[in-house]
Amino acid sequence: MRKYELMFIVKTTMESDGASKLAKSYEKIITDSKGKIESSKDMGQRKLAYPINKEINGFYYVVDFSASQETVAELNRRFRLDENIVRHMIIRLDEE
């Protein structure tokens, strides 16, 4: 399993509690596929650097985790389908 960092932005049209539940559901996808979450940070609501699909604010989340490539592919697929996600990015961290 490799180490990854996931960052995603949730639309502010969801309540703060709803955004937190959505973040927990994505963390559950990682743990259900035998991945391990190293850390999870709720960065709160912030202004976007530029408007994305008419959104100017978003709830930011950062998750460091270890998982298989299949899990990362599944996360990417679900993020693309979820209309509450403004933007997401998964990067592979260097092995130390």
C-alpha positions as CSV (number, residue, x, y, z in Angstrom):
1,M,0.0,0.0,0.0
2,R,1.2,3.5,-0.8
3,K,0.8,6.7,1.0
4,Y,-1.5,9.4,-0.4
5,E,-2.8,12.9,0.4
6,L,-6.4,13.7,-0.5
7,M,-7.7,17.3,-0.6
8,F,-11.3,18.0,-1.5
9,I,-13.7,21.0,-1.3
10,V,-17.4,20.6,-0.5
11,K,-20.0,23.1,-1.7
12,T,-21.2,25.5,1.0
13,T,-24.8,24.8,0.0
14,M,-24.5,21.8,2.3
15,E,-24.6,22.6,6.0
16,S,-21.4,22.2,8.0
17,D,-22.7,19.0,9.5
18,G,-23.6,17.6,6.1
19,A,-20.2,18.3,4.8
20,S,-18.6,16.6,7.8
21,K,-20.8,13.5,7.2
22,L,-19.8,13.5,3.6
23,A,-16.1,13.6,4.6
24,K,-16.6,10.7,7.0
25,S,-18.3,8.7,4.2
26,Y,-15.2,9.1,2.0
27,E,-13.0,8.1,4.9
28,K,-15.2,5.0,5.4
29,I,-14.5,4.0,1.7
30,I,-10.8,4.0,2.5
31,T,-11.1,2.0,5.7
32,D,-13.6,-0.5,4.2
33,S,-11.1,-1.3,1.5
34,K,-8.4,-2.1,4.1
35,G,-6.7,1.3,3.9
36,K,-5.4,3.2,6.8
37,I,-6.1,6.8,7.6
38,E,-3.0,8.6,9.0
39,S,-4.7,11.9,9.7
40,S,-7.8,13.9,8.8
41,K,-8.2,17.6,9.0
42,D,-11.3,19.8,8.6
43,M,-9.9,23.1,7.4
44,G,-13.2,24.8,7.7
45,Q,-15.0,27.1,5.3
46,R,-12.7,29.2,3.1
47,K,-12.9,31.5,0.1
48,L,-11.8,29.9,-3.2
49,A,-9.0,31.5,-5.1
50,Y,-11.3,31.9,-8.0
51,P,-15.0,30.9,-8.7
52,I,-15.5,27.3,-9.7
53,N,-18.9,26.6,-11.2
54,K,-20.3,29.8,-9.6
55,E,-19.1,28.7,-6.1
56,I,-17.0,31.2,-4.2
57,N,-16.6,29.4,-0.9
58,G,-16.1,25.8,0.2
59,F,-15.5,23.5,3.1
60,Y,-11.9,22.2,2.8
61,Y,-10.8,18.7,3.9
62,V,-7.3,17.1,3.9
63,V,-6.8,13.4,4.5
64,D,-3.5,11.5,4.7
65,F,-4.0,7.8,4.1
66,S,-2.4,4.5,2.9
67,A,-4.3,2.4,0.4
68,S,-4.2,0.4,-2.8
69,Q,-4.4,1.8,-6.2
70,E,-7.8,0.3,-6.7
71,T,-9.1,2.3,-3.7
72,V,-7.7,5.5,-5.1
73,A,-9.4,4.8,-8.5
74,E,-12.7,4.2,-6.7
75,L,-12.3,7.5,-4.7
76,N,-11.6,9.4,-8.0
77,R,-14.7,7.8,-9.6
78,R,-16.9,8.7,-6.7
79,F,-15.6,12.3,-6.4
80,R,-16.3,12.9,-10.1
81,L,-19.9,11.6,-9.7
82,D,-20.6,13.6,-6.5
83,E,-22.3,16.9,-7.3
84,N,-21.5,18.3,-3.8
85,I,-17.7,18.2,-4.5
86,V,-16.3,21.3,-6.0
87,R,-12.8,20.0,-6.6
88,H,-10.6,17.2,-5.4
89,M,-7.0,16.1,-5.7
90,I,-5.2,12.9,-4.7
91,I,-1.4,12.9,-4.7
92,R,1.0,10.1,-4.0
93,L,3.5,11.0,-1.2
94,D,7.1,10.0,-1.5
95,E,8.2,7.0,0.4
96,E,10.6,7.9,3.2
